[in-house]
C-alpha cells in the first residue's frame, strides 16, 4: 500500500518523522533532540545565504571530500574544541555519523573478522557493524570506561587465535549510553596499547560540543598523531539530525582512499547543498550563538531529570553527566531492567534496558534515560512514574 493510501477503507496518514508518539507514555528511550533546539529560522536564513553566495554551485555535484568552505570552517572549529586541529586533507564530509561508520566499517572489515566494541556502547552502532557479518566482541570495561591494558590483552589473544581484528569502536566523550567520558590517562593508554596491533580505533565523537560543565576532553584522534584513530563527528546533535551531515578526521591517505571510491566518482560529495548551508551557519556566527542556547536548554533538562531522580530514587540516582544526552542508572540487585520496563510502561513512562548496549548478554542491571527530547516538567513526572514502578513487587524478579 502506498503512503497516504487506504487500508480497507481507512485513510492512513503518511509518516514524516522517525519518532513514534505513544499517548500516555513519557518515553525517555528516544535519543532525539528537543524540538525547541532545532534552529528552523536560522537554518532557513543560512539556506538563502548559501544559495545567494554559491548560486548554481550549491546545487551541482560537489567536491568528493566535501566542499572547501565547510572543511575550512571545520578545521578552525576543531582548533578551538579539541587538542589538535586537522588539516583539510584529513577531513571527509559524510551524510551523518551513522553513514560515516558504515563507510569506515565497509572499508576496513570483511566477513568473519572480529570487531571489538566498548561495554556498553551505542546500541545502533552494534547494528551497523553487525551488517558487515563480523563477530562483535565486548571490550573489558569498568565504571570508568574501557580498560586499556585488558583490551590490549584481548587483542593479543585474538591475534594468537588467528583472528583478524581491524576495528575497535567506542564513544569515549559524553558516551551513549552512560553519559560518562573516558579519563585522560586511559585515553593515552588506549591509544598506546592499540598502536601497532593492526587495529584501527574508530572514535564516535558526536557529543563533543554538548559540554555543560567545562570543555570536553581531548579526542583520541587528537592525541594520536601516528594515525591509528578515525574520529567521527556529526551535526545531528547540535543542529539537527534531519541534515544527515557529519564528518570524519583521519589520516590523509585514508581520506584519499575514500575520495577515490566509485560512488563518489559517480555522485560527487555527500550532501553537498546541506554542507554549504552548514558552512554559512558556521562562518556567520549563527552556529556559535545557537550552540550556547541549546547547551543551556539541555543543561536545564539534565538538571531537572537528575534532581527528580535524586528526590524519587535517591539510592540509585547518578551524578549529573557533564555532557551529552543520557543518564545511566544501575538498578538494585534482583531488579532486572527488562522486568522494570513493563512496570514503568504500566505507570506511563519508558526507557531503554541496559542489555541493548552490549555485544554480549549483559547489562540488564542498568537502564538508559534520555533527557534530550522532554521538557523539565515532563522529566520530573517521568522520574516520579519510574519511582512508582520501583515499588511494583514483580519488577524484582526475572
C-alpha positions in Angstrom: 0.0 0.0 0.0 1.3 3.5 -0.9 1.9 6.1 1.9 -1.3 8.1 2.3 -3.4 5.4 0.7 -6.3 3.5 2.0 -6.2 0.3 4.1 -9.6 -1.4 3.8 -11.4 2.0 3.7 -9.2 3.6 6.5 -7.1 6.6 5.4 -3.5 6.0 6.5 -1.6 9.2 7.2 1.9 9.1 5.7 4.8 9.1 8.3 7.1 12.1 8.3 9.4 11.6 11.2 11.1 8.6 12.9 9.7 9.2 16.4 6.5 7.4 17.3 4.4 9.1 19.9 2.6 6.8 22.4 -0.2 8.6 24.1 0.0 8.4 27.9 3.8 7.4 27.9 6.6 9.8 28.7 9.2 7.9 26.6 12.8 8.6 27.7 14.1 5.9 25.4 14.5 8.1 22.4 17.8 9.8 21.9 16.3 12.6 19.8 16.7 16.4 20.0 14.3 18.7 21.7 12.0 20.4 19.1 12.9 23.7 20.8 16.6 23.0 20.0 16.1 22.8 16.2 17.0 26.1 14.6 14.4 26.4 11.9 14.6 30.1 11.3 18.4 30.3 11.4 18.7 27.4 9.1 16.2 28.9 6.6 18.3 32.2 6.6 21.5 30.2 6.1 20.0 28.3 3.2 19.0 31.5 1.5 22.5 33.0 2.1 24.2 29.9 0.7 22.1 30.0 -2.5 22.9 33.7 -2.9 26.6 33.1 -2.3 27.2 29.9 -4.3 24.3 30.1 -6.8 24.2 27.1 -9.1 27.4 25.7 -7.5 25.3 24.9 -4.4 23.0 22.5 -6.4 25.5 20.8 -8.6 27.9 17.8 -7.9 30.2 18.7 -5.0 33.8 18.0 -4.4 34.2 14.4 -3.3 35.8 15.1 0.1 33.3 17.8 0.9 33.1 21.5 -0.1 36.1 23.7 0.8 34.1 26.3 2.8 32.8 23.7 5.2 36.1 21.8 5.5 38.0 25.0 6.2 35.5 26.1 8.9 35.5 22.6 10.5 39.3 22.7 10.8 39.1 26.1 12.5 36.3 25.0 14.8 38.2 21.9 15.9 41.2 24.0 16.7 39.1 25.5 19.5 37.1 22.5 20.6 39.8 19.8 20.6 43.5 19.4 21.4 44.6 19.4 17.7 43.2 20.8 14.5 43.1 18.7 11.4 44.4 19.8 8.1 41.9 20.0 5.2 43.4 16.8 3.8 42.5 14.9 7.0 38.7 15.8 6.7 36.0 13.9 4.9 32.4 15.2 4.9 29.8 12.5 5.4 26.0 12.1 5.4 25.9 11.8 9.2 27.8 9.8 11.8 25.9 6.6 11.0 26.9 6.8 7.4 30.5 7.5 8.4 30.6 4.3 10.5 29.0 2.4 7.6 31.7 3.8 5.2 34.6 3.1 7.6 33.5 -0.4 8.6 32.8 -1.4 5.0 36.3 -0.2 4.0 38.2 -1.8 7.0 36.3 -5.1 7.7 35.5 -8.2 5.8 33.1 -11.0 6.8 34.3 -13.2 9.7 36.5 -10.5 11.2 36.4 -9.8 14.9 35.4 -6.3 15.8 35.9 -5.1 19.4 33.4 -2.6 20.9 33.1 -0.9 24.2 31.0 -2.4 27.0 28.4 -0.7 27.0 28.3 1.2 23.7 25.9 2.9 21.3 23.3 0.2 20.5 22.6 1.2 16.9 26.3 1.2 16.1 26.2 -2.5 17.0 23.6 -3.0 14.3 25.6 -1.1 11.7 28.7 -3.2 12.5 26.7 -6.4 12.5 25.6 -5.7 8.9 29.3 -6.4 8.0 28.9 -10.0 9.1 31.6 -9.7 11.7 31.9 -11.1 15.2 31.2 -8.4 17.8 33.3 -8.8 21.0 32.8 -6.6 24.0 35.9 -5.0 25.4 36.8 -5.3 29.2 35.5 -2.3 31.0 34.5 -1.0 34.4 32.7 2.1 35.8 35.5 4.4 34.4 35.1 3.0 30.9 37.1 0.7 28.7 40.1 -0.9 30.4 43.1 -0.2 28.0 45.5 -2.9 29.2 42.9 -5.6 29.5 41.7 -4.6 26.0 45.3 -4.9 24.8 45.4 -8.4 26.2 42.1 -9.2 24.4 43.6 -8.1 21.1 46.7 -10.2 21.6 44.6 -13.3 22.4 42.5 -12.8 19.3 45.6 -12.4 17.2 47.2 -15.6 18.7 43.9 -17.4 17.8 44.4 -16.3 14.2 41.7 -13.7 14.2 41.8 -10.5 12.2 40.7 -7.5 14.3 40.6 -4.4 12.1 38.4 -2.2 14.2 37.7 -1.1 17.8 34.7 1.2 18.3 33.8 3.4 21.2 32.1 6.6 22.3 34.7 8.0 24.8 33.2 11.5 25.3 29.8 12.0 27.0 29.1 8.5 25.9 25.9 7.0 24.7 24.6 5.3 26.9 26.4 6.2 30.1 27.0 10.0 29.7 30.5 9.5 31.0 33.9 10.3 29.5 37.0 8.1 29.4 39.6 9.6 31.8 42.6 11.3 30.2 45.1 8.7 31.4 43.0 5.9 29.9 42.8 7.8 26.6 46.5 7.9 26.3 46.9 4.3 27.5 44.3 3.0 25.0 46.0 4.7 22.0 49.3 3.3 23.1 48.2 -0.3 23.7 46.3 -0.5 20.4 49.1 1.1 18.3 50.9 -1.4 16.0 48.3 -4.1 16.6 46.7 -3.7 13.1 43.5 -2.5 14.8 42.1 1.0 14.0 40.3 2.8 16.8 37.0 4.3 15.5 36.1 7.1 17.9 32.5 8.3 17.8 32.8 11.9 18.9 29.3 13.1 18.2 28.6 14.7 21.6 31.8 16.8 21.9 30.0 20.1 21.5 27.4 19.3 24.2 29.6 20.0 27.2 27.8 21.6 30.2 30.4 21.8 32.9 33.7 22.8 31.3 35.3 21.8 28.0 35.2 18.3 26.6 38.4 16.2 27.0 40.9 15.8 24.1 39.7 13.3 21.5 41.6 10.1 21.0 42.2 11.3 17.4 43.9 14.4 18.7 46.4 12.6 21.0 47.4 10.0 18.3 49.3 11.8 15.5 50.5 8.5 14.3 47.2 7.9 12.6 45.7 5.0 14.5 42.4 6.7 15.1 39.5 7.7 12.9 37.2 10.2 14.6 33.5 10.5 13.6 31.7 13.8 14.1 28.2 15.0 13.4 25.8 18.0 13.3 22.8 15.8 14.3 23.1 16.6 18.0 24.0 20.3 17.6 21.9 21.5 14.6 19.5 18.7 13.5 19.6 15.0 12.6 17.5 15.8 9.5 20.5 17.4 8.0 22.2 14.0 7.7 25.5 15.8 7.8 28.7 14.7 9.6 32.4 14.3 9.0 35.4 12.2 9.9 39.0 13.1 10.6 41.5 10.5 9.6 45.0 10.1 8.0 45.2 11.9 4.7 45.9 8.6 2.9 42.6 7.1 4.2 40.7 10.2 3.1 42.2 9.8 -0.4 41.0 6.2 -0.4 37.5 7.3 0.4 37.6 10.1 -2.2 38.6 7.5 -4.9 35.6 5.2 -4.3 33.3 4.7 -7.2 30.1 6.0 -5.7 31.8 9.4 -5.1 33.2 9.4 -8.7 29.6 8.9 -9.8 27.7 11.2 -7.4 30.2 13.7 -6.1 30.4 14.9 -2.5 27.9 13.7 0.1 25.1 16.1 1.0 26.8 19.0 -0.9 24.0 21.5 -0.7 23.4 21.0 3.1 27.2 21.1 3.6 27.4 24.6 2.1 24.5 25.8 4.2 26.3 24.5 7.3 29.4 26.4 6.2 27.3 29.6 6.1 25.8 28.8 9.6 29.3 28.3 10.9 31.1 31.3 9.4 28.2 33.7 10.1 28.4 33.1 13.8 24.9 31.7 14.0 26.2 28.2 14.9 28.1 29.6 18.0 25.0 31.5 19.2 22.8 28.5 18.6 25.2 26.2 20.5 25.1 28.5 23.5 21.3 28.4 23.5 21.0 24.6 23.3 23.7 24.0 25.9 21.6 26.0 28.3 18.4 24.2 27.3 20.0 20.7 27.6 21.8 21.5 30.9 18.4 22.6 32.4 16.8 19.4 31.2 19.7 17.3 32.6 19.4 19.1 35.9 15.6 18.6 36.0 15.9 14.8 35.5 18.8 14.3 37.9 17.2 16.4 40.6 13.9 14.4 40.2 15.8 11.1 40.3 17.6 12.2 43.5 14.2 13.0 45.1 12.4 9.9 43.9 15.1 7.3 43.8 18.0 8.5 46.0 19.6 5.1 46.3 20.3 4.8 42.6 20.3 8.4 41.3 23.6 9.1 39.4 25.8 12.2 39.4 24.9 14.6 36.6 26.7 13.7 33.3 29.0 16.5 32.2 27.7 16.4 28.7 25.6 14.6 26.1 22.0 13.5 26.4 21.9 10.5 28.7 21.7 9.2 32.3 22.7 5.7 33.1 21.2 4.0 36.2 22.4 1.0 38.0 19.5 -1.0 39.4 19.3 -2.6 42.8 20.2 -6.3 43.0 17.4 -8.5 41.9 15.6 -5.8 39.8 16.2 -6.5 36.1 15.7 -3.7 33.6 13.5 -5.9 31.4 11.1 -6.6 34.3 11.1 -3.0 35.4 10.3 -1.8 31.9 6.9 -3.5 31.9 6.1 -1.9 35.2 7.3 1.5 34.1 5.2 1.5 31.0 2.2 0.5 33.1 2.8 3.6 35.1 3.2 5.8 31.9 6.9 6.1 31.3 9.5 4.2 29.3 13.3 3.8 28.9 15.8 1.5 27.2 17.1 -1.5 29.1 20.8 -1.7 29.5 21.1 -5.0 27.7 20.6 -3.2 24.4 24.0 -1.6 24.7 26.2 -4.7 24.9 27.7 -7.0 22.3 27.3 -9.9 24.7 24.5 -10.9 27.0 24.9 -8.3 29.8 23.5 -5.0 31.1 20.1 -6.0 32.5 21.2 -4.4 35.7 21.2 -0.9 34.1 18.9 1.3 32.1 19.3 4.4 30.0 17.2 7.6 30.3 17.4 10.3 27.7 16.7 13.9 28.8 17.2 15.4 25.4 13.6 15.5 24.0 11.5 16.2 27.0 10.8 19.4 28.9 11.8 19.7 32.6 8.2 19.2 33.9 7.9 16.0 31.8 11.2 14.8 33.0 10.2 15.3 36.6 7.0 13.4 36.0 8.8 10.6 34.3 11.1 10.2 37.3 8.0 10.1 39.6 6.4 7.4 37.5 9.7 5.4 37.5 9.8 5.7 41.2 6.3 4.2 41.3 7.4 1.3 39.1 10.2 0.6 41.5 7.6 -0.2 44.1 5.9 -2.9 42.0 7.0 -6.2 43.5 7.0 -8.1 40.2 9.9 -5.9 39.0 12.2 -7.6 41.4 12.0 -10.9 39.8 13.0 -12.2 36.3 
